[in-house]
Amino acid sequence: MVCKVRGLPRGSYWGLGLVWVLAGPVCFLTLPGYCGLLLLVCVLCWSYVVLGRQGEMLAMCGRSVLITGSDTGFGHALAKKLYDEGVTVFAGVLDEQSPGAMELRRHGGGGGGGLDVTDHEQIQQAHRYICSHVGETGLWGVVNNAGILGYVADGEILPLRVYRQCLAVNFLGAVDVCQVLFPLLRRPRGRVVNVCSMAGDVPIPWFAAYAASKAALIRFSGVMRLELARWGIQVAIVQPAGFRTCIFGSSEEWNRGQEEILTNLSNDAREDYGEDYILSIQNCFASMVKRSEEDLGPVLDILSHALMSQAPRPLYSPGAVGWLIPFLHRHCPTKLYDAIITSVFQFDGCYTPHGLQENVSSMIL
């Protein structure tokens, strides 16, 4: 069943205008006179049809969706939103006794089941549980939302454990969930929505471990989009930018991260960076959190669109800088982009590494 929306969806008129601005000169340069005008009309009609299809939303009542990482953040809010729209939600949480899991059980009368995406047996248990509920109908959607940030710091001094953990949760966990549940998605020709990150698409200081894991997930998602198309399964990537969720962690977790870095530093790295610099990173991280948008609504709308639209887009970039920074990265000279992104991620209260302070002092002398 398809619920048709009159006209174009919100934002599509801007897309149609962009097509007019870009396609107009190309059409008239390619074919002169009325032929160029006819070509432009055909391009606009085709664009209207394509953009209009994005306004056709599927009736979700009676469908079922698995969401990983539903304890907090995007996954938690999306689970409640879909519950309210009549969707059967299998909300995987890391801790079944967490406040988020208990709230989901109260809100939807179920869900909030334990699902550690790094534990293959738990994924198999989730598969068996879902099979017992969906039967021959199959599973409509999988939202791979579970993710961790770890601790942010210069890639040189991040403990190798942080790299391994980010890859295990953010990438390998999503791959494992997909491989186990793909057979259930084939029956209804369902959807896979992978929550990635702008950090996986462009280089950003201090996010080496997190960005590497998300970059792997982005590439995996693109390959799956190509390979699963023959089965009628559509794959979408959502890359939120600048939203505040619990992925940032608490001050206690930051303190533990700093202590781990200081414990594992080599003598040379400790001398070059200095403890003052490492301890000051937490101040910068706190400033980064304060700059983030608290309203998760734009991300929830996009996640819903990726699941429900008759014609979902392959890539969504919610957030004020979600499109701007990748645009600059692709079109600016490398040195210019590096200067811009470095200035954006400079915060008050962050010291200069000890080794660089000495270099600056010697240059002044």
C-alpha positions in Angstrom: 0.0 0.0 0.0 1.3 3.5 -0.9 0.1 6.7 0.7 0.4 9.4 -2.0 1.3 13.0 -0.9 0.1 15.8 -3.1 2.8 17.8 -4.8 6.5 17.5 -4.2 7.9 16.7 -0.7 9.4 19.5 1.3 12.8 20.6 -0.1 12.1 19.1 -3.6 11.2 22.5 -5.0 14.7 23.7 -4.3 15.9 20.6 -6.1 13.7 21.4 -9.1 15.0 25.0 -9.1 18.6 23.7 -9.1 17.8 21.5 -12.0 16.4 24.5 -13.9 19.5 26.6 -13.2 22.0 23.9 -14.1 20.2 22.2 -16.9 19.0 25.3 -18.7 22.4 26.5 -20.1 23.4 22.9 -20.9 20.3 22.2 -22.9 20.5 25.4 -24.9 24.2 25.0 -25.5 23.6 21.4 -26.7 20.7 22.1 -28.9 19.8 25.6 -30.2 16.4 27.2 -30.3 13.2 25.2 -29.8 15.1 21.9 -29.7 17.0 23.1 -26.6 13.7 24.3 -25.0 12.1 20.9 -25.7 15.1 19.1 -24.1 14.8 21.3 -21.0 11.1 20.6 -20.7 11.8 16.9 -20.9 14.5 17.2 -18.2 12.2 19.1 -15.9 9.4 16.7 -16.4 11.7 13.8 -15.6 13.0 15.6 -12.5 9.5 16.3 -11.3 8.6 12.6 -11.6 11.7 11.5 -9.8 11.4 14.1 -7.0 7.6 13.5 -6.8 8.1 9.8 -6.1 10.0 10.7 -3.0 6.7 12.1 -1.7 5.0 8.7 -2.0 5.2 7.1 1.5 4.5 3.5 2.2 2.0 2.5 4.8 4.1 1.2 7.6 1.4 -0.2 9.8 1.9 -4.0 10.1 5.6 -3.8 9.0 8.5 -4.7 11.3 11.8 -3.0 11.8 15.0 -3.8 13.8 16.9 -0.9 15.3 20.2 -1.5 17.0 21.6 0.9 19.6 18.1 1.9 21.0 19.2 2.7 24.5 19.6 6.4 23.7 19.9 8.9 21.0 18.7 8.4 17.4 17.8 4.7 17.9 15.8 5.3 21.1 13.8 8.3 19.6 13.2 6.4 16.3 11.9 3.3 18.1 9.3 5.4 19.9 8.4 7.3 16.7 7.8 4.1 14.8 5.9 2.5 17.7 3.5 5.4 17.5 3.0 4.9 13.8 2.0 1.2 14.1 5.3 -0.4 13.3 6.4 -3.6 15.1 9.8 -2.5 16.4 12.5 -4.8 17.6 14.6 -2.4 19.6 18.0 -3.8 20.3 19.7 -2.3 23.4 23.1 -2.9 25.0 21.7 -3.1 28.5 18.2 -4.5 29.0 18.0 -2.8 32.5 19.1 0.6 31.2 16.6 3.5 31.6 16.2 3.7 27.9 15.3 0.0 27.5 12.8 0.2 30.3 11.2 3.3 28.8 10.9 1.5 25.5 9.1 -1.4 27.2 6.7 1.0 28.9 6.2 3.0 25.7 5.6 0.2 23.3 4.7 -2.7 25.4 7.8 -4.6 24.2 11.1 -4.2 22.6 14.2 -3.2 24.4 15.8 -6.6 24.0 19.5 -7.2 24.7 21.6 -6.9 21.5 25.3 -6.4 21.7 26.3 -6.1 18.0 29.8 -7.4 18.8 28.4 -10.7 20.1 27.5 -13.0 17.2 25.4 -15.3 19.4 23.2 -12.4 20.6 22.6 -11.5 16.9 21.6 -15.1 16.2 19.2 -15.0 19.2 17.7 -11.8 17.8 17.3 -13.5 14.4 15.5 -16.4 16.0 13.3 -14.1 18.0 12.4 -12.0 15.0 11.6 -15.1 12.9 9.2 -16.3 15.6 7.2 -13.1 15.3 7.3 -12.1 11.6 6.9 -15.6 10.1 6.6 -15.6 6.3 6.1 -11.9 6.2 9.7 -11.2 6.8 11.4 -8.2 8.2 10.9 -4.8 6.4 13.8 -2.8 7.7 17.1 -2.9 9.6 18.5 0.3 11.0 22.2 -0.1 12.0 22.4 2.7 14.5 24.6 1.1 17.2 27.8 3.1 17.5 30.5 4.4 19.8 32.8 7.4 19.6 35.4 6.2 21.9 37.7 9.0 23.0 38.7 11.8 20.7 42.4 12.9 20.5 45.2 13.0 18.0 45.4 9.8 16.1 49.0 9.3 17.1 48.2 9.0 20.8 44.9 7.2 20.7 45.3 3.7 22.2 45.0 0.9 19.7 42.1 -0.5 21.8 40.0 2.5 20.8 40.6 1.7 17.1 39.7 -1.9 17.6 36.5 -1.1 19.6 35.3 1.4 17.1 35.8 -1.0 14.2 34.1 -3.8 16.2 31.0 -1.8 17.0 30.6 0.7 14.2 31.6 -1.5 11.3 31.9 -5.3 12.0 28.8 -5.3 14.2 26.8 -3.7 11.4 28.2 -6.2 8.9 27.3 -9.1 11.2 23.7 -7.9 11.7 23.3 -7.5 8.0 24.6 -10.9 7.1 22.4 -12.6 9.6 19.2 -10.7 8.8 19.4 -10.3 5.0 17.4 -13.4 4.3 14.5 -11.9 6.3 14.7 -8.7 4.2 14.5 -10.5 0.9 10.9 -11.7 1.4 9.3 -8.3 1.6 12.1 -6.6 -0.4 12.9 -4.4 2.5 15.3 -1.7 3.5 18.7 -1.3 5.2 19.5 2.1 6.7 23.0 2.5 8.0 23.7 5.4 10.3 27.1 6.6 9.3 28.8 10.0 9.9 30.2 12.9 8.1 33.5 12.1 9.8 33.6 8.9 7.7 33.3 10.9 4.5 35.8 13.8 5.2 39.0 14.1 7.4 38.3 15.8 10.7 40.9 16.3 13.4 40.8 14.1 16.5 38.3 11.6 15.0 40.8 9.1 13.5 39.4 5.9 15.1 35.7 6.8 14.8 36.1 8.2 11.3 38.0 5.1 10.0 35.2 2.8 11.3 32.5 4.9 9.7 34.4 5.2 6.5 34.4 1.4 6.3 30.7 1.3 7.0 30.0 3.9 4.2 31.9 1.9 1.6 30.3 -1.4 2.8 26.9 0.3 2.4 27.6 1.4 -1.1 28.7 -2.0 -2.2 25.6 -3.6 -0.6 23.4 -1.1 -2.4 24.7 -2.3 -5.7 24.6 -6.0 -4.8 21.2 -6.1 -3.1 19.4 -4.1 -5.8 18.9 -7.4 -7.8 16.9 -8.6 -4.8 14.8 -5.5 -4.5 16.5 -4.5 -1.2 17.3 -0.8 -1.0 20.2 0.5 1.1 20.4 4.1 2.4 23.2 5.9 4.2 22.4 8.6 6.8 25.2 10.9 7.8 24.1 13.2 10.7 26.4 16.1 11.5 26.3 18.3 14.6 23.6 16.6 16.7 23.9 16.0 20.5 23.4 12.4 21.6 24.8 10.2 24.3 27.6 9.0 22.0 29.7 11.9 23.3 29.8 10.1 26.7 30.1 11.5 30.2 32.9 13.4 32.0 33.7 10.2 33.9 34.3 8.4 30.6 36.4 11.3 29.3 38.6 11.1 32.5 39.1 7.4 31.9 40.0 8.0 28.3 42.6 10.6 29.3 44.1 8.3 31.9 44.3 5.4 29.3 46.1 7.7 26.9 48.6 8.9 29.5 49.2 5.3 30.7 49.9 4.0 27.2 52.0 6.9 25.9 55.6 6.3 24.9 58.2 8.5 26.5 58.8 10.3 23.2 55.1 11.0 22.6 54.6 12.1 26.2 57.5 14.6 25.8 56.3 15.9 22.5 52.6 16.3 23.4 52.8 17.0 27.1 50.2 16.1 29.8 48.8 19.7 29.8 47.8 19.3 26.1 46.2 15.9 26.6 44.2 17.1 29.6 43.0 20.2 27.7 41.4 18.1 25.0 38.4 17.5 27.3 37.7 21.3 27.4 37.6 21.3 23.6 35.4 18.3 23.5 33.0 19.9 25.9 32.8 23.0 23.7 32.1 20.7 20.7 29.2 19.1 22.6 27.7 22.5 23.4 27.8 23.5 19.8 25.8 20.5 18.8 22.1 20.6 18.0 19.8 19.2 20.6 16.7 18.8 18.4 17.0 15.3 16.8 13.8 15.9 14.7 15.5 16.4 11.4 17.4 13.1 11.7 14.3 11.2 12.8 12.4 12.6 9.8 15.2 11.4 7.5 15.4 8.0 9.0 11.6 7.6 8.6 11.9 8.7 5.0 14.6 6.2 4.3 12.4 3.5 5.7 9.0 4.6 4.3 9.6 6.5 1.1 8.6 4.8 -2.2 11.9 6.1 -3.6 14.5 6.6 -0.8 17.7 8.4 -1.5 21.0 6.5 -1.3 22.5 9.3 0.9 21.0 11.7 3.5 23.1 14.4 5.2 21.0 16.0 8.0 22.5 18.9 9.9 23.6 22.4 9.1 27.2 21.3 8.1 26.2 17.9 6.8 26.5 19.0 3.2 28.7 22.0 3.5 31.9 20.4 4.9 31.8 17.5 2.4 31.2 20.0 -0.4 34.2 22.0 0.6 36.3 18.8 0.9 35.4 17.8 -2.7 35.7 21.2 -4.4 38.3 23.2 -2.5 42.1 22.8 -3.0 43.4 20.5 -0.3 45.4 23.2 1.5 42.4 25.5 1.6 40.2 22.7 3.0 42.8 21.8 5.6 43.0 25.4 6.8 39.2 25.7 7.0 38.6 22.5 8.9 41.6 23.1 11.3 40.2 26.5 12.1 36.7 25.2 12.7 38.0 22.6 15.2 40.1 25.1 17.2 38.6 25.7 20.6 39.4 28.0 23.5 41.1 26.2 26.4 43.0 23.8 24.2 46.8 24.0 24.7 49.5 23.7 22.1 51.5 20.4 22.2 54.6 20.8 24.2 56.9 20.1 21.3 55.3 22.8 19.2 55.6 25.3 22.0 59.3 24.8 22.0 59.4 25.3 18.2 57.5 28.5 18.4 59.7 29.8 21.1 62.9 29.0 19.1 61.5 30.7 16.0 60.7 33.9 18.0 64.2 33.9 19.5 
